[in-house]
């Protein structure tokens, strides 16, 4: 396939009127050319294949038109030279391959010279965000005050990587991704002009896979033409892209609604035998579930979808569709972490079949969660068993089932970063001063779990969970207490660590949910007999220090020096001096 037949090159716009889907940017550039209000530096941003470099070249042609600066480039020798890449006053640079400051300095050495042929000397720097920091610094002064005959046209897919000093010196134009409707219309015009037969469903698939990029769409179209033997057919294009047909996806959805595992397995085996791309299949299924949710939430959209899909949305509850959506979204991680994409897809399919809204096994995980009335955060309550004259607060049970929470509970995952916190509050005895605040976690009485784990066992558990950072430091300042509830982990902390618990308690709670699927319960009754890993470390350090002192004192050479000089070592004085120097 020669360059003349490559659709992405052959159909590259050469005039502003040929640019697709970028009307705001084209209108702004045209008005600037017509009014003569020209800036010295322009920055074009946007995703791949949306026309950044193309617009820069068209703009360069309009600036150097022999008949004068016009809103629509002239068709003359300069225009042809720019299209063919041989115009001496248009310097196009790929910043990805010329990132060094030496390359930038070499470029700037020629800025002062007037253009040879055209009206302006144009510098097009593609992927400008790839320049090094020193290159940006070298470019700053020239970019701010270039000679009158110089224009800079910069293009990048990642403007966030550009220094603010560069952004402030440019007029920025963002090129939006193409919508599927715009791409479908453009591909249809291209195929009609090329005299190639096509099916509307086929170019719809191509536009969807292009993800808003015109260049990607035309490249996929080239591949589809070759595979289809000079025509673009739906089946050949679908097989090329590794996609399932809409009918197959609908069949799987119907099997999920009916809980027909046999039908789901049959469809899965068909895809395996066909060699489908399971990553794309997962995306297709997620899109289909999203469409069901849209139809349920916005019935007015029904005319835009086929009858079968509309009827299917009416046969399943919205709660069930939301659970499916969450399972499919979480499955994206499974697809990435599983040994194969097929295994990740199968795991997702099994969950879609078994997780049902309103099921008793799921509901119990949510209904049993206690919900507490709002009280002051500083309230630390004592249990009724410890004080007979205490007024107790009643705990209300949740009466409704949240499908999202039920699904996450069944998966053993936390719902979000701001996950629902389980709180149990005990009545507070009469005290003369306000108690200190503790995090919104479960606060248990001392009678619930009075026996502590051995400090070595607790340290071993922390190593298995691989905690780190501030969460590990807080856990080492606490000790775990024994309890019969396997879903909870009860931690006691010394009163001296109250501020650390207030500050980091929530973070440790979320970490333990993630790494061990355990609900953290704080115990506010500390016993002096308990020993935390942090305290153990301090004791070991002190013992080592005392042993080192004893070894020094017992050393014959040290005793000889003390006897000769009649010295008595004052360790307390040594420590004070050391601390003072520190």
N, C-alpha and C positions, 0 to 999 in steps of 0.2 A: 504494500500500500504506500504510494508516494505521498509527498506533502500536499500535492494538489488534490488528492482524493480523501485525505484525512478531514473529516467533517469539522473537528474543532479548529483547524487552521483555515480551511476553506470558507467557513461561515463566521470567521472572526469579524466583528463590525469594523468598518473603515470610516463611517460617518456617525455623527451623534444620532441621526434618525434611525440607525440600525441597532442601536443599543437596546437591549431587552430588559425591562423591569427596573430600570434605574432613573425614572423620570425626574424625581426631585434633584438628583445630582446633575443630570444633563441640563435641566432648566437653569440651575444656578450657574453652571459653567458657561452656558450660552449667553445668559444675561451679562455676565462679567466680560465676555468677549465683545458683546455689542456695545456696552457702555464704556468700555475701556478701563474699568476699575480692576486692574490686574494686580494680583499679589505676587510676591517674588518666590513663595514656597507653598506648595499644596501637598497635603497628605491624604492618600486614599486608603481606607481601611475596610476590612470585610473578610469573609471566609474565602476559601479557595474557589477559583473559577467563576467569579461574579463580575469581572471586568475591570479590575483595578489598573493593570498594566495597559489594557486596551484603551481605557478612557485617557490615560496619560499620553498615549501615542496620538490619539485623535486630537487631544488638546494641543500637543506639540505641532501637529499639522496646521491647526487653525492659527496658531501664533506665527507660523512661518509662511503663510500663504502669500504668493507673489502679488496678489491683488490687494493685500492688506489684511489686517486681523479681522476675521469674520466669525460669525457664530457657527457656520457650517464650513468645514475645510474645503478648499479648492481641489479640483482634480488636475494637478499639474505635475511637473517633474519632481518637485520637492515632496509632494504627497506620495508619489510612487517610490521615491528613494527611501522615505521613512517606512513605508510598508515592506520594502525589501531589505531593510536594515543596513543601508549603505549611505545614509545621510551623515556627513561629517560633523555637523553641528548638533547632532543628537547623540549624546553619550549615555548609553544604557548600561547600568552596573548591577551585577548580582551581589548583593551585600553578603549573602551566605558564603560565597567563595572568596570574598575580599574583605575580611574582617579586621585586618591589621591596621594599625595607625599609619604605617608606611604607605599602604595603598591609598588611604584617605589623603595624606599629604601630597602624594604624587598627583592625585586627582585635582586638588585645590591649586596646585602650581600653575595649571592651565586656565584657571577661571578668569584671570585678568585679561587674557587675550580676546579680542573681538571675534565674533563668528566669521567663518570663511565665506559661507554662501547665504545662510538664512538671516532673518531679522534678529533672532534670539539664539543663544546657545542654551540648549536644554539638557539638564542632567536628570535622568530617570534612575532612581535607586530603588531596586526591588528588594523586598524582605529587609527593609532598613533596620528592623529590630535586631538583626543578627550582628550588627556592628559592635565592636568592643567599646568599653567605656572611654578609652583614650581616643578612639576614632570619633565618638560623639563630641568629646571636648574639642578636638581639632576642628570639627565641623561647625561649632557654635557661632563663631564670629562671622564667618563667611555666610552662614545661613541667615544670620540676622541682618547683615548689610552687604549683600552681594552687589556686584556691578550691575548697572542698568540693563545690560544685554544678557543677563543670566537668569534663568528660571530653574527652580528645583521642584521636581515632581517625585514625591516619595510614596511608596506603596508597602503595606505590611498587613499580615494576617493577625498580628498580635500587638495592637497599639499600647497595651498596658505595660509592655516591656520597654517602651521608649521613655527616656528621661523627660521630666516636665519641662526642662529648658528647651528641648526640641519641639515638644507639642505647642508651647507658647509662641513659637516662631512660625507656625504653619497654619494655613486654613485647612481644617479637617473635614473630609467628606466620608461618611460611612455608607458603604454599599451593602444593601440588605440582601439576604439570601432569596433566591427565587421561590415563589409559591408553586405547588404542584400544578395549579391551573395555568400559570404563566409558562412553565416548562412544557406542559403538554401541548399548548398552542404553538410554542416555538418549534418543538420537534415535529409537529404535524406540518408546519410550513416548510421546514427543511426537507422532510421526506417527500412532500408533494413537489417541491421544486426539483428534487433529484429524480423524480419519477419512480420512486420505490413504493411498492405496495406495503401497507401496514394495517395492523389492527389497533383500534383505539385502546383496548385493554393492555396491549403490549407496551405502548409508549407511556401508559399510566404507571406500569410497573417500573419502567426505566426512570421516570421522573421521581418516583418515590425513593428509589435507591440512590439517586443522585444527591439527595439531601440539600437541595437548594443551589447546587453548582451547575452552571450551564456547561462548562467544560467536561465535567464528569458525565453529564447526561449525553453529550455528543460522543464521548469515548465509548460509553456503554452501547450507544446506538450503532456505532461502527461494528462492535463485536456482535451485536444481535443481527445485523445485516449479513455478516459473514456466516454466522451459524445458521441463519434461516435461508441460506442459498439465494440471497438477493432480495429477500422480503423480510419484514418484521412481523413474525407471528407470535401469538400469545403463548402457546405451549413451548415453543423453542426458547423464547425469551425467559419464561419462568424457569425452565430447566437450567438455562445459562446462569441465572441469578441464584439458583438453589432455593427457590421459594416454593411454598405449598400453594395450591390453588385456593381461591376463596371458598369453593365447595368443600374442600378437605378441612379447612379450618372450621367451617360451619358444622361439618360432621362431628368434629371433636367437641365443639361446644355443646351440641345436642347430646352427645354421650355424657358430658359432665352434668348437664341438667338432669338427665335421666339416671345418673349414677350407674351407667352401663359400662362397667370396666372391660367387658369383652369387646365392645365396639371401639373403645379407646385403644385397647391393645392392638386390634386389627389395623387401625389407622397408624399407630406407632410403628408396627412392623412393616407396613407399606412404605413409610418414610425411610426406615432403616434400609430396606431393600433397594430403594431408589437412590440412596446416598445423599440425603438432604443435608443442607447446612443447618444444624440445630440452633446455632446462635441466631440466625435469621428467622427460624421457625418460632423461637421464643419471642422475638420482637413482633412477629405477626400475631401470635396469640395474645400478647399484651395489647396490641392495637385493637384486636377484635373485642377483648374484654372492655377496653376503654369505650368503644363504640356502644356496647350494651349499657354501660353506665350512663353515657350521654343520652341514649334513648329513654332510659328510665327517669333521668332527671329533667330532660327537656323533650317532652313528647312532640313538640312542634317540629323537631328535626326528622320525624318519621318519613316524610316524602323524599328525603335525600338518601335513604337507604332502601335495600331490597326488602321485600315482604317477609322472607324467611327470617331475616335478622330482627325485624320489628316484632314478629310473633315470638321469637325466642326471648326477647327482652321482657315480654309479658308473662313468660312461663316460669321465671325465676325471680326470687326476691332481691331487692336492692342490697340487703345485708349480705346475701350470699355472693353477689357480684363484687361487692367491696372486699370481701375476704379473698376472693380469687385474684382481684387486682393486687392486693398486698402480697399474696403468695408469689405471683408472677414477678412483681418488682423485686422481692427478696431473692428470687431465683437467679437474678442477674449475677449476684455474688457466687451462687452455687455453680453457675456455668463457668465462672472464671477459676474457682478453686477446685472443682471436681477434676479427676484425672482426665476425663474426656467430656466434650460438650454434650455428647449423647447421654452420659450418665447424669449430668446436671439436669438435662431436660426430663429424663425419666423420674428423677427425684421430685421435680416440680409437678409432673403429671400425677404422681401418687398423692401428693398433698392436695392437689386440686380435687381429686376424687374423694378423699377422706375427710377433709375439713368442711363441716356443714354448719351453717348458722343455726343457732338455737339447740344444738346437740347437748345432751346432758353432760357429757364429759367435758365439753368446753364451757358450758354455763357454770358448772360448779367451780371452775377455776376463777371465775369472776365474782359470782354471787357470794362466795365465801370470804371475799376481801372486805374487811371492816372499813367503814367510813365514819369519820369522827366529826363532831361539831367543831366549828371554828372557835379557838380560844387564843389567849395571848401566847406568843411564841416562847415567852420566858417561863411558862408554867412547867414545873417538874413535879409530878404527882407521886405520892407514896401509895402503896397498895393498901387495900382495906384490911388485909390480914395483919398489918403492922400497927394500925391505929383504929380503935373501936369508935372513936368520936369523929370519924371522917365522913364527909359527904361524897358519894361516888357519882360519877357521870355515866350515863347509859350510852352504849355503843350501838349505832344503827347499822343494819345490814343493807347492802345494796339490793334494790328490787329489780333492776333492769340489767340486761345483758348487752354489753358493748361488743359488737361482732369483731371490731378491730382488736380490742383488748383480748377477746376470747381466742382469736387466732394467734396472737403473740404469746398468750399464756400456754397454748398447746404446743407452740414451737419452742418454748423455753427461752424466749428472747424478750428484751426490754422493749417497751413500746416506742420510746423516743428519749431524747436527751433530757426532756422534762417529764419523765415517766411518773405515773401516779405513785405517790408515796403512801405506804401503809403506816397508819398511825394508831396507836392505842394509848389512851390517856387514863391515868389513875387519879383518884381524888387526892387533894392536897391537904395535908394537915395544917393546922393553924401555926403560922410562923411569924416572927416579928420583923423579918426583913425578906425582901424579894430574893428568891433563889436565882441562880445563874441560868442562862439560856442554854439549851441543847438543840441540835438540829432536829428537823421534822422527821424523826425516825421513831421506831418502837422503843419506848422506855419501859423496862421491865423491873419488877420488884426484886429485892435481893433473894427472896425465897424461891424464885423461879429457877435459877441456875446458880446455886452457891458454890459448886465445885468447878475449879478452873482446870484447864488442860495443863499438862506439863509444858514448861516454857520451850523445851527442845522440840516437842511435838508441834507446838504452834509455829515455831520457826521453820520446821520442815514443811508445813502446809503453805506458808508464805512463799517458800522456794518453789513448790509445785505450781502455785498460781502465777508465778513470775510477775509479781507486782513490782512496780518501780516508782521512782520519783517521790512526790510528796505523799501519795497514797501509801506507799511502803513505809515511809517514816511514821505516819500516823498509826498504821497497823502494828508496828514494832513498839509503839508506846502503849499498846493495849494488850489484853490477854483474853483468849477465847474461853467461854464458859460452856460447860456440858449441858445439853438439853436433849429432850426426846424428839423435838421437832426437827426433822431432817431438812426442811425447807428454809429454816432460819439459822443464822449464825449470830450468836450473842457475844458481844464484846464489852468488856469492862475497862474503864480507864481511870487512872488516878485523878484526884481533884486538881492536881497541878496542871493537867493537860486539858482542862475545860476549854480554854481558848482555841487550842488546836482542833478539838472536836467541833466546836462551833464553826470554825473556818473551813475545815476540810472534810467534815463528816459526810456531806452530800456526795462529794466526789468519790470517797471510798465506797459509799453505798452503791453508786452506779457501776463502779469498777467490779465489785464483787458480784453484782447481777450479771455482768457481761462475762467474766472469766469463770465463775463457779455456779451461776444460776441460783444464787442464794440471796435471801432477803436479810438485810442487816438489821439487827436489833441491838440498841444501845442499853447497857446496864449501868445505872447511876449509883450503885452501892459498892464502893471499893472496900476491899479487905486488905489489911496490912500484910497478911501472909502471902498474898499473890505477888508474882514476880513477872514483869514484862521482859521481852527480848532486849529492849533498850536498857532497862535497869540491869539485866544480866550482863550486857556488854560493858556497862560502867563498872560493875563489880569485878569482872574479869580484868579490865584495864587497871583498876586500882590494885588488884592482887598482883598483877604483873609488875606494877611499879614498886610495890612493897618487896617483891622477890628480887627485883633489880637492885633496890637499896641494900637488902640483906647481903646479896652477892658481892656488892662493892665493899661493904663494911667488912665482910669476912675475908676479903682478898688479902693475902700476906703483904703485898706491895703497898696497899692502901694503909694497912695497920702500921707498917714500918714508917711511912711518911707521917702519919698522925703522931706516932711515938716520938719521932725525931724532932718534929716541930711543936709538939705538945698541943695538938689541935683536937677539937671535938667537933665533928660535922653537925651543923645546924640545918637540918633538912627543911624546916619551915622557912628559914631565911632564904635558902636557895630557891624554894618555890616562889616566894614573894618577889625575889629579884627577877626570876624568869617571867612571871606574869607581868611585872612592871615593864620589862623590855619588850614584851609582846604588845 
